[in-house]
Amino acid sequence: MDQPPPITGHVILLPSTTPHRTLRLVTDVDLLLAATIASVRLNRPAIVFEPPPSLVACERCREAYAQARRVIEQAGGIAKWMEVAATT
């Protein structure tokens, strides 16, 4: 049986120097915001506010992190954003 081709590149939650991989079903910002909801519910630091050091390697990742932070800030902070996110 043939093996599927290896997946190359990195995703937004684990940026690196490999090429950025665009996901088909969700945007990078959607994925970051979903990870933020999980982090808050698990009482863990939100990755959107504490991005990995490897973030500097990818312009698209830096832009997505900045956009996700803006979404939260424009809602009035993490608590208010969580209220909206949990009801929509």
Biopython code that builds the backbone (N, CA, C, O; Angstrom):
import numpy as np
from Bio.PDB.StructureBuilder import StructureBuilder

atoms = [
    (1, "MET", "N", (0.844, -1.172, 0.000)),
    (1, "MET", "CA", (0.000, 0.000, 0.000)),
    (1, "MET", "C", (0.891, 1.238, 0.000)),
    (1, "MET", "O", (1.856, 1.321, 0.760)),
    (2, "ASP", "N", (0.559, 2.194, -0.857)),
    (2, "ASP", "CA", (1.351, 3.415, -0.944)),
    (2, "ASP", "C", (1.132, 4.290, 0.280)),
    (2, "ASP", "O", (0.027, 4.389, 0.813)),
    (3, "GLN", "N", (2.206, 4.913, 0.703)),
    (3, "GLN", "CA", (2.138, 5.862, 1.812)),
    (3, "GLN", "C", (1.750, 7.231, 1.266)),
    (3, "GLN", "O", (2.165, 7.600, 0.168)),
    (4, "PRO", "N", (0.960, 7.986, 2.023)),
    (4, "PRO", "CA", (0.650, 9.343, 1.569)),
    (4, "PRO", "C", (1.914, 10.192, 1.602)),
    (4, "PRO", "O", (2.841, 9.899, 2.357)),
    (5, "PRO", "N", (1.954, 11.227, 0.801)),
    (5, "PRO", "CA", (3.143, 12.087, 0.818)),
    (5, "PRO", "C", (3.271, 12.769, 2.174)),
    (5, "PRO", "O", (2.262, 13.032, 2.829)),
    (6, "PRO", "N", (4.483, 13.056, 2.598)),
    (6, "PRO", "CA", (4.653, 13.715, 3.892)),
    (6, "PRO", "C", (4.082, 15.130, 3.844)),
    (6, "PRO", "O", (4.098, 15.795, 2.808)),
    (7, "ILE", "N", (3.584, 15.565, 4.983)),
    (7, "ILE", "CA", (3.074, 16.924, 5.096)),
    (7, "ILE", "C", (4.262, 17.831, 5.360)),
    (7, "ILE", "O", (5.032, 17.612, 6.296)),
    (8, "THR", "N", (4.399, 18.833, 4.541)),
    (8, "THR", "CA", (5.520, 19.749, 4.722)),
    (8, "THR", "C", (5.015, 21.106, 5.177)),
    (8, "THR", "O", (3.837, 21.428, 5.025)),
    (9, "GLY", "N", (5.895, 21.875, 5.722)),
    (9, "GLY", "CA", (5.555, 23.210, 6.168)),
    (9, "GLY", "C", (5.076, 23.238, 7.604)),
    (9, "GLY", "O", (4.958, 22.203, 8.260)),
    (10, "HIS", "N", (4.803, 24.431, 8.075)),
    (10, "HIS", "CA", (4.354, 24.595, 9.460)),
    (10, "HIS", "C", (2.958, 25.202, 9.491)),
    (10, "HIS", "O", (2.495, 25.792, 8.515)),
    (11, "VAL", "N", (2.307, 25.043, 10.622)),
    (11, "VAL", "CA", (1.001, 25.652, 10.850)),
    (11, "VAL", "C", (1.176, 26.780, 11.855)),
    (11, "VAL", "O", (2.208, 26.879, 12.518)),
    (12, "ILE", "N", (0.173, 27.615, 11.960)),
    (12, "ILE", "CA", (0.226, 28.834, 12.760)),
    (12, "ILE", "C", (0.594, 28.603, 14.226)),
    (12, "ILE", "O", (1.290, 29.426, 14.820)),
    (13, "LEU", "N", (0.144, 27.511, 14.810)),
    (13, "LEU", "CA", (0.413, 27.276, 16.227)),
    (13, "LEU", "C", (1.841, 26.828, 16.492)),
    (13, "LEU", "O", (2.302, 26.867, 17.633)),
    (14, "LEU", "N", (2.538, 26.404, 15.457)),
    (14, "LEU", "CA", (3.928, 25.967, 15.585)),
    (14, "LEU", "C", (4.779, 26.578, 14.471)),
    (14, "LEU", "O", (5.289, 25.852, 13.618)),
    (15, "PRO", "N", (4.939, 27.908, 14.469)),
    (15, "PRO", "CA", (5.703, 28.525, 13.386)),
    (15, "PRO", "C", (7.155, 28.076, 13.392)),
    (15, "PRO", "O", (7.724, 27.768, 14.439)),
    (16, "SER", "N", (7.738, 28.044, 12.214)),
    (16, "SER", "CA", (9.141, 27.666, 12.071)),
    (16, "SER", "C", (9.671, 28.235, 10.769)),
    (16, "SER", "O", (8.993, 29.016, 10.101)),
    (17, "THR", "N", (10.875, 27.845, 10.412)),
    (17, "THR", "CA", (11.473, 28.347, 9.174)),
    (17, "THR", "C", (11.008, 27.579, 7.945)),
    (17, "THR", "O", (11.350, 27.959, 6.825)),
    (18, "THR", "N", (10.248, 26.521, 8.119)),
    (18, "THR", "CA", (9.710, 25.804, 6.962)),
    (18, "THR", "C", (8.619, 26.657, 6.327)),
    (18, "THR", "O", (8.129, 27.586, 6.970)),
    (19, "PRO", "N", (8.224, 26.375, 5.091)),
    (19, "PRO", "CA", (7.176, 27.194, 4.453)),
    (19, "PRO", "C", (5.865, 27.157, 5.242)),
    (19, "PRO", "O", (5.523, 26.153, 5.866)),
    (20, "HIS", "N", (5.149, 28.268, 5.199)),
    (20, "HIS", "CA", (3.853, 28.366, 5.882)),
    (20, "HIS", "C", (2.827, 27.522, 5.134)),
    (20, "HIS", "O", (2.742, 27.574, 3.907)),
    (21, "ARG", "N", (2.061, 26.754, 5.875)),
    (21, "ARG", "CA", (1.034, 25.905, 5.270)),
    (21, "ARG", "C", (-0.335, 26.524, 5.519)),
    (21, "ARG", "O", (-0.710, 26.741, 6.671)),
    (22, "THR", "N", (-1.074, 26.805, 4.480)),
    (22, "THR", "CA", (-2.421, 27.342, 4.595)),
    (22, "THR", "C", (-3.397, 26.189, 4.773)),
    (22, "THR", "O", (-3.385, 25.224, 4.009)),
    (23, "LEU", "N", (-4.229, 26.300, 5.778)),
    (23, "LEU", "CA", (-5.229, 25.271, 6.033)),
    (23, "LEU", "C", (-6.469, 25.561, 5.202)),
    (23, "LEU", "O", (-6.785, 26.721, 4.938)),
    (24, "ARG", "N", (-7.165, 24.525, 4.794)),
    (24, "ARG", "CA", (-8.326, 24.707, 3.920)),
    (24, "ARG", "C", (-9.616, 24.996, 4.662)),
    (24, "ARG", "O", (-10.473, 25.706, 4.136)),
    (25, "LEU", "N", (-9.781, 24.477, 5.854)),
    (25, "LEU", "CA", (-11.074, 24.571, 6.530)),
    (25, "LEU", "C", (-11.193, 25.741, 7.510)),
    (25, "LEU", "O", (-12.301, 26.195, 7.796)),
    (26, "VAL", "N", (-10.082, 26.222, 8.016)),
    (26, "VAL", "CA", (-10.091, 27.353, 8.949)),
    (26, "VAL", "C", (-8.947, 28.294, 8.604)),
    (26, "VAL", "O", (-7.943, 27.887, 8.019)),
    (27, "THR", "N", (-9.116, 29.557, 8.976)),
    (27, "THR", "CA", (-8.029, 30.510, 8.764)),
    (27, "THR", "C", (-7.057, 30.423, 9.933)),
    (27, "THR", "O", (-7.361, 29.832, 10.969)),
    (28, "ASP", "N", (-5.894, 31.015, 9.750)),
    (28, "ASP", "CA", (-4.915, 31.055, 10.835)),
    (28, "ASP", "C", (-5.485, 31.776, 12.047)),
    (28, "ASP", "O", (-5.283, 31.344, 13.181)),
    (29, "VAL", "N", (-6.197, 32.874, 11.810)),
    (29, "VAL", "CA", (-6.779, 33.640, 12.916)),
    (29, "VAL", "C", (-7.834, 32.795, 13.637)),
    (29, "VAL", "O", (-7.885, 32.794, 14.867)),
    (30, "ASP", "N", (-8.669, 32.081, 12.889)),
    (30, "ASP", "CA", (-9.668, 31.197, 13.516)),
    (30, "ASP", "C", (-8.992, 30.168, 14.420)),
    (30, "ASP", "O", (-9.447, 29.915, 15.535)),
    (31, "LEU", "N", (-7.920, 29.589, 13.935)),
    (31, "LEU", "CA", (-7.213, 28.575, 14.711)),
    (31, "LEU", "C", (-6.609, 29.168, 15.986)),
    (31, "LEU", "O", (-6.662, 28.548, 17.048)),
    (32, "LEU", "N", (-6.036, 30.364, 15.877)),
    (32, "LEU", "CA", (-5.481, 31.025, 17.062)),
    (32, "LEU", "C", (-6.569, 31.369, 18.073)),
    (32, "LEU", "O", (-6.379, 31.199, 19.277)),
    (33, "LEU", "N", (-7.700, 31.848, 17.587)),
    (33, "LEU", "CA", (-8.785, 32.199, 18.510)),
    (33, "LEU", "C", (-9.377, 30.952, 19.168)),
    (33, "LEU", "O", (-9.739, 30.991, 20.344)),
    (34, "ALA", "N", (-9.480, 29.861, 18.432)),
    (34, "ALA", "CA", (-9.953, 28.604, 19.024)),
    (34, "ALA", "C", (-8.971, 28.107, 20.084)),
    (34, "ALA", "O", (-9.381, 27.620, 21.137)),
    (35, "ALA", "N", (-7.686, 28.230, 19.802)),
    (35, "ALA", "CA", (-6.670, 27.825, 20.782)),
    (35, "ALA", "C", (-6.747, 28.712, 22.020)),
    (35, "ALA", "O", (-6.493, 28.252, 23.133)),
    (36, "THR", "N", (-7.096, 29.975, 21.829)),
    (36, "THR", "CA", (-7.239, 30.896, 22.959)),
    (36, "THR", "C", (-8.404, 30.475, 23.846)),
    (36, "THR", "O", (-8.283, 30.482, 25.071)),
    (37, "ILE", "N", (-9.521, 30.111, 23.246)),
    (37, "ILE", "CA", (-10.670, 29.637, 24.025)),
    (37, "ILE", "C", (-10.274, 28.411, 24.848)),
    (37, "ILE", "O", (-10.579, 28.332, 26.038)),
    (38, "ALA", "N", (-9.596, 27.462, 24.213)),
    (38, "ALA", "CA", (-9.161, 26.254, 24.932)),
    (38, "ALA", "C", (-8.213, 26.610, 26.065)),
    (38, "ALA", "O", (-8.331, 26.064, 27.162)),
    (39, "SER", "N", (-7.282, 27.511, 25.821)),
    (39, "SER", "CA", (-6.309, 27.904, 26.853)),
    (39, "SER", "C", (-7.006, 28.529, 28.059)),
    (39, "SER", "O", (-6.696, 28.197, 29.203)),
    (40, "VAL", "N", (-7.940, 29.427, 27.798)),
    (40, "VAL", "CA", (-8.653, 30.085, 28.893)),
    (40, "VAL", "C", (-9.447, 29.064, 29.692)),
    (40, "VAL", "O", (-9.425, 29.078, 30.922)),
    (41, "ARG", "N", (-10.142, 28.187, 28.998)),
    (41, "ARG", "CA", (-10.956, 27.181, 29.701)),
    (41, "ARG", "C", (-10.101, 26.214, 30.508)),
    (41, "ARG", "O", (-10.553, 25.689, 31.526)),
    (42, "LEU", "N", (-8.873, 25.973, 30.067)),
    (42, "LEU", "CA", (-7.970, 25.075, 30.789)),
    (42, "LEU", "C", (-7.059, 25.818, 31.766)),
    (42, "LEU", "O", (-6.167, 25.230, 32.378)),
    (43, "ASN", "N", (-7.306, 27.132, 31.897)),
    (43, "ASN", "CA", (-6.509, 27.970, 32.792)),
    (43, "ASN", "C", (-5.016, 27.914, 32.446)),
    (43, "ASN", "O", (-4.163, 27.766, 33.321)),
    (44, "ARG", "N", (-4.732, 28.034, 31.164)),
    (44, "ARG", "CA", (-3.356, 28.042, 30.663)),
    (44, "ARG", "C", (-3.090, 29.364, 29.959)),
    (44, "ARG", "O", (-4.026, 30.048, 29.546)),
    (45, "PRO", "N", (-1.823, 29.725, 29.819)),
    (45, "PRO", "CA", (-1.515, 30.966, 29.098)),
    (45, "PRO", "C", (-2.021, 30.890, 27.650)),
    (45, "PRO", "O", (-1.906, 29.857, 26.991)),
    (46, "ALA", "N", (-2.570, 31.984, 27.184)),
    (46, "ALA", "CA", (-3.069, 32.037, 25.813)),
    (46, "ALA", "C", (-1.904, 32.246, 24.858)),
    (46, "ALA", "O", (-1.155, 33.215, 24.988)),
    (47, "ILE", "N", (-1.749, 31.343, 23.900)),
    (47, "ILE", "CA", (-0.635, 31.397, 22.971)),
    (47, "ILE", "C", (-0.653, 32.698, 22.164)),
    (47, "ILE", "O", (0.403, 33.183, 21.757)),
    (48, "VAL", "N", (-1.830, 33.261, 21.932)),
    (48, "VAL", "CA", (-1.928, 34.486, 21.147)),
    (48, "VAL", "C", (-1.208, 35.642, 21.853)),
    (48, "VAL", "O", (-0.752, 36.579, 21.199)),
    (49, "PHE", "N", (-1.106, 35.577, 23.183)),
    (49, "PHE", "CA", (-0.397, 36.598, 23.948)),
    (49, "PHE", "C", (1.021, 36.174, 24.315)),
    (49, "PHE", "O", (1.829, 37.013, 24.712)),
    (50, "GLU", "N", (1.332, 34.906, 24.191)),
    (50, "GLU", "CA", (2.671, 34.391, 24.461)),
    (50, "GLU", "C", (3.090, 33.501, 23.296)),
    (50, "GLU", "O", (3.214, 32.287, 23.453)),
    (51, "PRO", "N", (3.310, 34.108, 22.120)),
    (51, "PRO", "CA", (3.639, 33.299, 20.940)),
    (51, "PRO", "C", (4.997, 32.625, 21.076)),
    (51, "PRO", "O", (5.862, 33.084, 21.822)),
    (52, "PRO", "N", (5.169, 31.531, 20.344)),
    (52, "PRO", "CA", (6.450, 30.823, 20.395)),
    (52, "PRO", "C", (7.568, 31.687, 19.818)),
    (52, "PRO", "O", (7.321, 32.508, 18.936)),
    (53, "PRO", "N", (8.796, 31.509, 20.308)),
    (53, "PRO", "CA", (9.929, 32.292, 19.811)),
    (53, "PRO", "C", (10.156, 32.139, 18.307)),
    (53, "PRO", "O", (10.680, 33.050, 17.666)),
    (54, "SER", "N", (9.778, 31.023, 17.752)),
    (54, "SER", "CA", (9.985, 30.788, 16.325)),
    (54, "SER", "C", (9.066, 31.637, 15.459)),
    (54, "SER", "O", (9.167, 31.592, 14.233)),
    (55, "LEU", "N", (8.177, 32.405, 16.064)),
    (55, "LEU", "CA", (7.238, 33.242, 15.325)),
    (55, "LEU", "C", (7.954, 34.240, 14.416)),
    (55, "LEU", "O", (7.435, 34.591, 13.356)),
    (56, "VAL", "N", (9.118, 34.690, 14.811)),
    (56, "VAL", "CA", (9.835, 35.691, 14.012)),
    (56, "VAL", "C", (10.235, 35.159, 12.638)),
    (56, "VAL", "O", (10.588, 35.940, 11.754)),
    (57, "ALA", "N", (10.185, 33.861, 12.451)),
    (57, "ALA", "CA", (10.605, 33.262, 11.186)),
    (57, "ALA", "C", (9.562, 33.384, 10.084)),
    (57, "ALA", "O", (9.884, 33.158, 8.918)),
    (58, "CYS", "N", (8.324, 33.733, 10.415)),
    (58, "CYS", "CA", (7.266, 33.714, 9.407)),
    (58, "CYS", "C", (6.409, 34.977, 9.467)),
    (58, "CYS", "O", (5.735, 35.233, 10.466)),
    (59, "GLU", "N", (6.441, 35.757, 8.401)),
    (59, "GLU", "CA", (5.661, 36.995, 8.326)),
    (59, "GLU", "C", (4.158, 36.711, 8.415)),
    (59, "GLU", "O", (3.435, 37.436, 9.099)),
    (60, "ARG", "N", (3.686, 35.671, 7.735)),
    (60, "ARG", "CA", (2.252, 35.342, 7.763)),
    (60, "ARG", "C", (1.798, 34.979, 9.172)),
    (60, "ARG", "O", (0.692, 35.339, 9.575)),
    (61, "CYS", "N", (2.632, 34.274, 9.922)),
    (61, "CYS", "CA", (2.287, 33.941, 11.306)),
    (61, "CYS", "C", (2.234, 35.207, 12.161)),
    (61, "CYS", "O", (1.302, 35.386, 12.945)),
    (62, "ARG", "N", (3.226, 36.083, 12.014)),
    (62, "ARG", "CA", (3.234, 37.324, 12.793)),
    (62, "ARG", "C", (1.974, 38.140, 12.515)),
    (62, "ARG", "O", (1.368, 38.684, 13.438)),
    (63, "GLU", "N", (1.585, 38.225, 11.262)),
    (63, "GLU", "CA", (0.374, 38.965, 10.896)),
    (63, "GLU", "C", (-0.879, 38.338, 11.515)),
    (63, "GLU", "O", (-1.749, 39.051, 12.014)),
    (64, "ALA", "N", (-0.969, 37.021, 11.482)),
    (64, "ALA", "CA", (-2.139, 36.337, 12.047)),
    (64, "ALA", "C", (-2.207, 36.522, 13.560)),
    (64, "ALA", "O", (-3.291, 36.741, 14.101)),
    (65, "TYR", "N", (-1.070, 36.439, 14.256)),
    (65, "TYR", "CA", (-1.058, 36.653, 15.699)),
    (65, "TYR", "C", (-1.508, 38.075, 16.017)),
    (65, "TYR", "O", (-2.296, 38.285, 16.940)),
    (66, "ALA", "N", (-1.016, 39.046, 15.264)),
    (66, "ALA", "CA", (-1.394, 40.445, 15.491)),
    (66, "ALA", "C", (-2.887, 40.642, 15.242)),
    (66, "ALA", "O", (-3.552, 41.348, 16.001)),
    (67, "GLN", "N", (-3.415, 40.032, 14.199)),
    (67, "GLN", "CA", (-4.836, 40.161, 13.880)),
    (67, "GLN", "C", (-5.702, 39.518, 14.969)),
    (67, "GLN", "O", (-6.727, 40.081, 15.354)),
    (68, "ALA", "N", (-5.303, 38.358, 15.463)),
    (68, "ALA", "CA", (-6.061, 37.687, 16.531)),
    (68, "ALA", "C", (-6.048, 38.526, 17.802)),
    (68, "ALA", "O", (-7.071, 38.637, 18.478)),
    (69, "ARG", "N", (-4.905, 39.117, 18.134)),
    (69, "ARG", "CA", (-4.846, 39.981, 19.318)),
    (69, "ARG", "C", (-5.767, 41.195, 19.144)),
    (69, "ARG", "O", (-6.435, 41.608, 20.091)),
    (70, "ARG", "N", (-5.801, 41.766, 17.930)),
    (70, "ARG", "CA", (-6.689, 42.911, 17.670)),
    (70, "ARG", "C", (-8.159, 42.538, 17.867)),
    (70, "ARG", "O", (-8.932, 43.320, 18.421)),
    (71, "VAL", "N", (-8.539, 41.351, 17.414)),
    (71, "VAL", "CA", (-9.927, 40.899, 17.596)),
    (71, "VAL", "C", (-10.282, 40.896, 19.082)),
    (71, "VAL", "O", (-11.345, 41.378, 19.473)),
    (72, "ILE", "N", (-9.400, 40.358, 19.896)),
    (72, "ILE", "CA", (-9.642, 40.276, 21.340)),
    (72, "ILE", "C", (-9.638, 41.669, 21.966)),
    (72, "ILE", "O", (-10.499, 41.981, 22.788)),
    (73, "GLU", "N", (-8.679, 42.504, 21.582)),
    (73, "GLU", "CA", (-8.591, 43.854, 22.132)),
    (73, "GLU", "C", (-9.800, 44.693, 21.735)),
    (73, "GLU", "O", (-10.315, 45.454, 22.555)),
    (74, "GLN", "N", (-10.262, 44.568, 20.495)),
    (74, "GLN", "CA", (-11.415, 45.347, 20.036)),
    (74, "GLN", "C", (-12.700, 44.932, 20.745)),
    (74, "GLN", "O", (-13.642, 45.718, 20.839)),
    (75, "ALA", "N", (-12.738, 43.710, 21.237)),
    (75, "ALA", "CA", (-13.903, 43.245, 21.990)),
    (75, "ALA", "C", (-13.880, 43.754, 23.430)),
    (75, "ALA", "O", (-14.866, 43.616, 24.154)),
    (76, "GLY", "N", (-12.764, 44.337, 23.844)),
    (76, "GLY", "CA", (-12.671, 44.851, 25.208)),
    (76, "GLY", "C", (-11.852, 43.982, 26.134)),
    (76, "GLY", "O", (-11.926, 44.138, 27.353)),
    (77, "GLY", "N", (-11.075, 43.072, 25.583)),
    (77, "GLY", "CA", (-10.230, 42.199, 26.400)),
    (77, "GLY", "C", (-10.697, 40.756, 26.341)),
    (77, "GLY", "O", (-11.733, 40.434, 25.758)),
    (78, "ILE", "N", (-9.911, 39.912, 26.955)),
    (78, "ILE", "CA", (-10.143, 38.466, 26.849)),
    (78, "ILE", "C", (-11.483, 38.058, 27.463)),
    (78, "ILE", "O", (-12.185, 37.227, 26.888)),
    (79, "ALA", "N", (-11.852, 38.618, 28.610)),
    (79, "ALA", "CA", (-13.101, 38.212, 29.268)),
    (79, "ALA", "C", (-14.314, 38.584, 28.416)),
    (79, "ALA", "O", (-15.215, 37.768, 28.222)),
    (80, "LYS", "N", (-14.334, 39.806, 27.913)),
    (80, "LYS", "CA", (-15.472, 40.233, 27.085)),
    (80, "LYS", "C", (-15.500, 39.473, 25.767)),
    (80, "LYS", "O", (-16.568, 39.091, 25.289)),
    (81, "TRP", "N", (-14.333, 39.254, 25.182)),
    (81, "TRP", "CA", (-14.283, 38.493, 23.930)),
    (81, "TRP", "C", (-14.792, 37.068, 24.151)),
    (81, "TRP", "O", (-15.515, 36.533, 23.310)),
    (82, "MET", "N", (-14.421, 36.454, 25.274)),
    (82, "MET", "CA", (-14.879, 35.092, 25.584)),
    (82, "MET", "C", (-16.399, 35.048, 25.705)),
    (82, "MET", "O", (-17.020, 34.078, 25.270)),
    (83, "GLU", "N", (-17.004, 36.070, 26.282)),
    (83, "GLU", "CA", (-18.458, 36.122, 26.398)),
    (83, "GLU", "C", (-19.097, 36.091, 25.011)),
    (83, "GLU", "O", (-20.047, 35.348, 24.766)),
    (84, "VAL", "N", (-18.559, 36.907, 24.114)),
    (84, "VAL", "CA", (-19.094, 36.964, 22.747)),
    (84, "VAL", "C", (-18.825, 35.646, 22.012)),
    (84, "VAL", "O", (-19.709, 35.113, 21.341)),
    (85, "ALA", "N", (-17.615, 35.131, 22.140)),
    (85, "ALA", "CA", (-17.238, 33.899, 21.437)),
    (85, "ALA", "C", (-18.071, 32.707, 21.909)),
    (85, "ALA", "O", (-18.391, 31.814, 21.123)),
    (86, "ALA", "N", (-18.416, 32.699, 23.188)),
    (86, "ALA", "CA", (-19.176, 31.564, 23.736)),
    (86, "ALA", "C", (-20.650, 31.601, 23.346)),
    (86, "ALA", "O", (-21.339, 30.585, 23.436)),
    (87, "THR", "N", (-21.138, 32.759, 22.913)),
    (87, "THR", "CA", (-22.557, 32.865, 22.592)),
    (87, "THR", "C", (-22.844, 32.918, 21.107)),
    (87, "THR", "O", (-24.008, 32.943, 20.707)),
    (88, "THR", "N", (-21.804, 32.936, 20.275)),
    (88, "THR", "CA", (-22.045, 32.991, 18.824)),
    (88, "THR", "C", (-21.777, 31.674, 18.173)),
    (88, "THR", "O", (-21.929, 31.543, 16.958)),
]
sb = StructureBuilder()
sb.init_structure("model")
sb.init_model(0)
sb.init_chain("A")
sb.init_seg("    ")
for serial, (resi, resn, name, xyz) in enumerate(atoms, 1):
    if name == "N":
        sb.init_residue(resn, " ", resi, " ")
    sb.init_atom(name, np.array(xyz, "f"), 0.0, 1.0, " ", f" {name:<3s}", serial, name[0])
structure = sb.get_structure()
